[in-house]
Amino acid sequence: MVSTVEQTGSRPAWGAVLSMALCVAMLIASEFMPVSLLTPMAEGLGASEGQTGQAISVSGLFAVLASLLITTAAGTLNRKWVLVALTAFMLLSLVLVAAAPNFTVLMIGRALLGICIGGFWTLATAVIMRLVPAEDVPKALALMYGGQAIAAAFAAPIGSYLGGFFGWRAVFWALTPIVAVNLVWHVVALPSLPARTKQDFRALFDLLKRPYFQRGLIACMLSWGSAFSMFTYLRPFLEQVTDMDVTTLSALLLVLGCAGFIGTWAAGGFIKGNAAPFLKLPALVMGGATVGLLLFGHSVIATGLFMAIWGAMNTMFSVIWMTWMSQNADDAPEAAGSLMVAAIQASILLGAVLGGLLLDGISIRATFIGSLVLAALAVVLIRDGRHMLKPKGA
């Protein structure tokens, strides 16, 4: 794996990694906060809940577009300042959403956030590879994705709680000083990261011509599609099958999020060297947890256990696949990042659509079974993962 530590004295830039971890936490919190504030946001803007829900999908749409265009649009710009600019976009997005006088301004703010999401995730792994030595990349990725675990555990419940007391706008305003601090931290902590080569769409097509990368990308999409066709509709399952009240439901969602810390810690500790043996773990473990929910979902205790297992693997998921990418597309990490982020965002959207169709057309159990079919396809494609590795000497 190619990795050059670009820091004075060639020391790892762990401060910069922590700055990126905070950025991840803010991105996840900003992206999914409307889930816990949907009803008051709709009332405040005079829109339906369905319309307001599009605030999430529009950020996903722009994230896909940005992930494919960002490395070409950024050209030869220093990657440090590209990340600073993307974080500034996130700050502007939060201000627009918090102050939105109408639904149109809200959607503009969310579109800006989508650009930040797609751009940041496209560059993130490539930047991490330049901040720490090659052997520390999995650990640095796990640290960065620790921000995801924090946001997943606390953002929604805290946002819902504060929104009930102070209003939904106050929740978004509360995020702005944290993002402002993060913006300054980026400026101080990130070393200069000049673009190594000018990226264009040919780099994307060249990667797509590589059979091992094609297989990995498809397997990654199947795995993510499986996860989010289930996760998007977890609440209806808990309400209809487990028959729990809102308080218990919120507690179990917090358990799921907190389990992510275990997954993040474990990923940084045991993913060493070749990532191939770990590629099928997300589909196997999260699929197994889904089977457990289908069989024992009537029990609150069993449901909590399987949700914890799912949550722990959810944070390991990203570390495993981004480690694979860093090892097998190290000659074109930004192009690989573009394709990976676009594939993941698209599979999340399509997985949610598939799950919704099964839910509306058949039942919530059919949604979970659909998730299992995608997971099984991923496992069959991955096998031992060796055919998804870059040939030696390539």
C-alpha positions in Angstrom: 0.0 0.0 0.0 1.3 3.4 -0.9 1.3 5.8 2.1 3.4 8.9 2.6 3.2 10.7 5.9 3.0 14.4 5.0 3.9 16.0 8.3 6.9 17.9 9.6 9.4 15.3 10.7 7.4 12.6 9.0 5.4 12.0 12.1 1.8 10.7 11.9 -0.7 13.6 12.0 -3.1 12.2 14.6 -4.4 15.6 15.4 -5.6 15.9 11.8 -7.2 12.4 12.0 -9.1 13.6 15.1 -10.2 16.7 13.3 -11.6 14.5 10.5 -13.3 12.3 13.1 -15.2 15.3 14.5 -16.1 16.2 10.9 -17.5 12.7 10.4 -19.6 13.1 13.6 -21.0 16.4 12.4 -21.7 15.1 8.9 -23.7 12.1 10.3 -25.5 14.3 12.8 -26.4 16.9 10.2 -27.5 14.3 7.6 -29.8 12.3 9.9 -31.0 14.8 12.4 -34.3 15.4 10.4 -35.3 11.8 11.2 -35.8 12.7 14.8 -37.3 16.1 14.1 -39.4 15.3 11.1 -42.9 16.2 12.6 -41.9 19.6 14.1 -39.9 20.6 11.0 -42.9 19.8 8.8 -45.2 21.9 11.0 -42.8 24.8 11.2 -42.3 25.0 7.4 -46.0 24.3 6.5 -45.0 21.2 4.6 -46.2 17.6 4.8 -44.0 15.0 6.6 -43.5 13.2 3.3 -42.2 16.4 1.7 -39.9 17.2 4.7 -38.6 13.6 4.5 -37.2 14.5 1.1 -34.7 16.7 3.0 -32.8 13.4 3.7 -33.1 12.0 0.2 -32.0 15.2 -1.5 -28.7 15.2 0.5 -28.2 11.6 -0.6 -28.7 12.5 -4.2 -26.3 15.4 -4.1 -23.8 13.2 -2.2 -23.8 10.8 -5.1 -23.3 13.5 -7.7 -20.5 15.2 -5.6 -18.7 11.9 -5.0 -18.4 11.4 -8.8 -17.4 15.0 -9.6 -15.4 16.3 -6.7 -11.9 15.0 -7.6 -12.3 16.3 -11.2 -13.8 19.6 -10.1 -11.1 20.0 -7.4 -8.4 19.5 -10.1 -5.0 20.4 -8.7 -6.3 22.2 -5.7 -4.6 21.4 -2.4 -6.7 18.8 -0.6 -6.4 20.5 2.7 -8.2 23.5 1.4 -10.8 21.4 -0.4 -11.7 19.8 3.0 -11.8 23.2 4.6 -14.1 24.5 1.9 -16.4 21.4 2.3 -16.6 21.9 6.0 -17.5 25.6 5.3 -20.3 24.3 3.1 -21.6 22.2 6.0 -21.6 25.3 8.3 -23.5 27.3 5.6 -26.0 24.4 5.2 -26.7 24.3 8.9 -27.3 28.1 9.0 -29.7 27.8 6.0 -31.6 24.9 7.5 -31.9 26.6 11.0 -33.0 29.9 9.5 -35.1 28.5 6.6 -38.2 30.6 6.1 -39.7 28.0 3.8 -39.3 24.6 2.3 -37.3 25.8 -0.7 -34.5 27.2 1.4 -34.4 24.1 3.5 -33.9 22.0 0.4 -31.1 24.3 -0.8 -29.4 23.9 2.6 -29.7 20.1 2.4 -28.3 20.0 -1.1 -25.2 21.9 0.1 -24.9 19.3 2.9 -25.0 16.6 0.3 -22.1 18.2 -1.6 -20.1 18.2 1.6 -21.0 14.6 2.4 -20.1 13.3 -1.1 -16.9 15.4 -1.3 -15.6 14.6 2.2 -16.1 10.8 2.0 -14.6 10.7 -1.5 -11.4 12.3 -0.2 -11.3 11.0 3.3 -9.6 7.6 2.9 -7.0 9.1 0.4 -6.2 11.8 2.9 -5.9 9.4 5.8 -3.4 7.4 3.7 -1.3 10.6 3.6 -1.5 11.4 7.3 -0.3 8.1 8.8 2.1 5.3 7.8 0.6 2.4 5.8 0.5 0.0 8.8 -1.6 2.6 10.8 -4.2 3.2 8.1 -6.8 0.7 9.6 -6.3 2.3 13.0 -6.7 5.8 11.7 -9.8 4.8 9.7 -11.3 3.2 12.8 -10.6 6.4 14.7 -12.2 8.6 12.1 -15.2 6.3 11.9 -15.4 6.7 15.7 -17.1 10.0 14.9 -19.8 8.0 13.1 -20.3 5.8 16.1 -20.7 8.9 18.4 -23.2 10.6 16.1 -25.1 7.3 15.5 -25.4 6.8 19.3 -26.3 10.3 20.5 -27.3 12.7 17.7 -30.9 11.5 17.2 -31.9 11.0 20.8 -30.3 14.3 21.9 -31.7 16.1 18.9 -35.2 14.8 19.7 -34.9 15.7 23.4 -33.6 19.3 22.8 -36.1 19.8 20.0 -38.9 19.1 22.4 -37.7 21.9 24.8 -36.2 24.5 22.5 -37.6 23.8 19.0 -36.1 22.1 16.0 -34.3 25.2 14.8 -32.4 25.5 18.0 -31.0 22.0 17.4 -29.5 23.0 14.1 -28.2 26.3 15.5 -26.5 24.3 18.3 -24.5 22.4 15.8 -23.1 25.5 14.1 -20.4 26.5 16.7 -19.1 22.9 16.8 -18.7 22.9 13.0 -17.1 26.3 13.2 -14.5 25.0 15.7 -14.0 22.0 13.4 -13.3 24.4 10.5 -10.6 26.1 12.5 -9.2 22.8 13.6 -8.9 21.7 10.0 -6.9 24.8 9.1 -4.5 24.3 12.1 -4.1 20.5 12.1 -4.2 19.4 8.5 -0.8 19.6 6.8 -0.5 20.8 3.2 -1.8 18.1 0.9 -1.0 19.1 -2.7 -2.9 17.2 -5.4 -0.6 14.5 -6.6 -2.2 14.1 -10.0 -5.0 15.9 -11.8 -8.0 13.6 -11.7 -10.4 13.1 -14.6 -13.1 10.6 -15.5 -10.6 8.4 -17.2 -9.2 7.4 -13.8 -12.7 6.2 -12.8 -13.2 4.2 -16.0 -9.7 2.7 -15.6 -10.5 1.5 -12.2 -13.8 0.0 -13.4 -12.0 -2.0 -16.0 -10.1 -3.9 -13.3 -12.1 -7.2 -12.6 -11.1 -7.4 -8.9 -12.3 -3.9 -8.3 -15.5 -4.5 -10.1 -16.2 -7.5 -8.0 -15.4 -5.7 -4.8 -17.6 -2.7 -5.7 -20.6 -4.9 -6.5 -20.1 -6.9 -3.3 -19.8 -3.7 -1.3 -23.1 -2.4 -2.9 -24.9 -5.7 -2.1 -23.7 -5.5 1.5 -24.7 -1.9 2.0 -28.0 -2.4 0.2 -28.8 -5.3 2.5 -27.9 -3.3 5.7 -30.0 -0.3 4.8 -33.0 -2.1 3.4 -33.3 -3.5 6.9 -32.1 -0.5 9.0 -34.3 2.1 7.3 -37.4 0.2 8.4 -36.2 -1.0 11.8 -38.7 1.2 13.7 -41.8 -0.3 12.0 -40.4 -3.8 12.8 -39.9 -2.8 16.5 -43.4 -1.3 16.7 -45.3 -4.1 14.8 -43.4 -7.2 15.7 -41.7 -6.5 19.0 -44.7 -4.3 20.0 -42.6 -1.9 22.1 -43.4 1.6 23.2 -41.5 4.8 22.3 -39.4 4.8 25.4 -38.2 1.2 25.0 -37.7 1.8 21.3 -35.5 4.8 21.9 -33.5 2.9 24.5 -32.8 0.0 22.1 -31.8 2.5 19.4 -29.3 4.0 21.9 -28.0 0.4 22.6 -27.5 -0.1 18.8 -25.6 3.2 18.5 -23.5 2.6 21.6 -22.5 -0.9 20.3 -20.9 1.0 17.5 -18.1 2.0 19.8 -17.2 -1.6 20.4 -17.2 -2.2 16.6 -14.9 0.8 16.1 -12.5 -0.3 18.7 -12.4 -3.9 17.5 -11.9 -2.8 13.8 -8.9 -0.8 14.7 -7.4 -3.6 16.7 -7.8 -6.8 14.7 -7.9 -5.6 11.0 -4.2 -6.1 10.2 -2.6 -6.6 6.8 -4.8 -8.2 4.1 -8.5 -7.2 4.4 -9.8 -10.1 2.2 -10.7 -12.4 5.1 -12.9 -9.7 6.7 -14.9 -8.7 3.6 -17.8 -11.0 4.1 -18.1 -10.4 7.8 -20.6 -7.5 7.5 -23.0 -9.4 5.3 -22.6 -12.6 7.5 -22.9 -10.9 10.9 -25.5 -8.3 10.1 -27.5 -10.9 8.0 -27.3 -13.3 11.0 -28.6 -10.5 13.3 -31.5 -10.0 10.9 -32.3 -13.7 11.0 -32.3 -13.5 14.8 -34.7 -10.6 14.7 -37.1 -12.5 12.4 -37.0 -15.6 14.6 -37.0 -13.9 18.1 -38.2 -10.4 17.4 -41.1 -10.9 19.8 -38.7 -10.8 22.7 -37.4 -7.4 23.8 -34.2 -8.9 25.4 -33.4 -10.9 22.3 -34.1 -8.0 20.0 -31.8 -5.8 22.0 -29.0 -8.4 21.8 -29.3 -8.7 18.0 -29.5 -4.9 17.6 -26.3 -4.6 19.6 -24.6 -7.1 17.3 -25.9 -5.3 14.2 -24.7 -1.9 15.6 -21.2 -3.2 16.4 -20.7 -4.6 12.9 -22.2 -1.5 11.3 -19.3 0.7 12.4 -16.8 -2.0 11.5 -18.4 -2.2 8.0 -16.9 1.0 6.7 -13.5 0.4 8.2 -13.3 -3.1 6.6 -14.3 -1.9 3.1 -12.3 1.3 3.1 -9.2 -0.7 4.3 -9.8 -3.0 1.3 -10.0 0.1 -1.0 -6.8 1.6 0.4 -4.9 -1.6 -0.2 -6.2 -2.5 -3.6 -6.6 0.9 -5.3 -3.6 2.6 -3.6 -2.4 4.0 -7.0 -5.7 5.9 -7.5 -7.2 6.4 -4.0 -9.3 9.5 -4.9 -10.8 7.9 -8.0 -11.5 4.8 -5.9 -13.0 6.9 -3.2 -15.3 8.6 -5.7 -16.6 5.2 -6.9 -16.9 3.7 -3.5 -18.9 6.7 -2.0 -21.2 6.9 -5.1 -21.8 3.1 -4.9 -22.5 3.2 -1.2 -24.8 6.2 -1.4 -26.7 4.7 -4.3 -27.0 1.3 -2.7 -28.4 2.9 0.5 -31.0 4.8 -1.5 -31.9 1.7 -3.6 -31.9 -0.6 -0.5 -34.3 1.8 1.2 -36.6 1.8 -1.9 -36.6 -2.0 -2.1 -37.4 -2.3 1.6 -40.2 0.3 1.3 -41.8 -1.6 -1.7 -41.7 -4.9 0.2 -43.1 -3.2 3.3 -46.0 -1.5 1.5 -46.7 -4.4 -0.9 -46.3 -7.4 1.5 -45.1 -6.9 5.1 -42.3 -5.8 7.3 -41.0 -9.4 7.5 -40.8 -9.4 3.7 -38.6 -6.3 4.0 -36.2 -8.1 6.3 -36.2 -11.2 4.1 -35.3 -9.0 1.1 -32.4 -7.7 3.2 -31.3 -11.3 3.8 -31.4 -12.1 0.0 -29.0 -9.2 -0.7 -26.7 -10.3 2.2 -26.6 -13.9 0.8 -25.7 -12.7 -2.7 -22.9 -10.6 -1.2 -21.5 -13.6 0.7 -21.7 -15.8 -2.4 -19.8 -13.2 -4.5 -17.1 -12.5 -1.9 -16.3 -16.1 -1.0 -12.8 -15.9 0.6 -12.2 -12.5 -0.8 -9.0 -13.4 -2.7 -10.4 -12.7 -6.1 -11.0 -9.2 -5.0 -7.4 -8.4 -4.3 -5.1 -6.6 -6.7 -2.7 -9.1 -8.4 0.8 -9.0 -7.1 3.0 -6.7 -9.1 0.0 -4.8 -10.6 
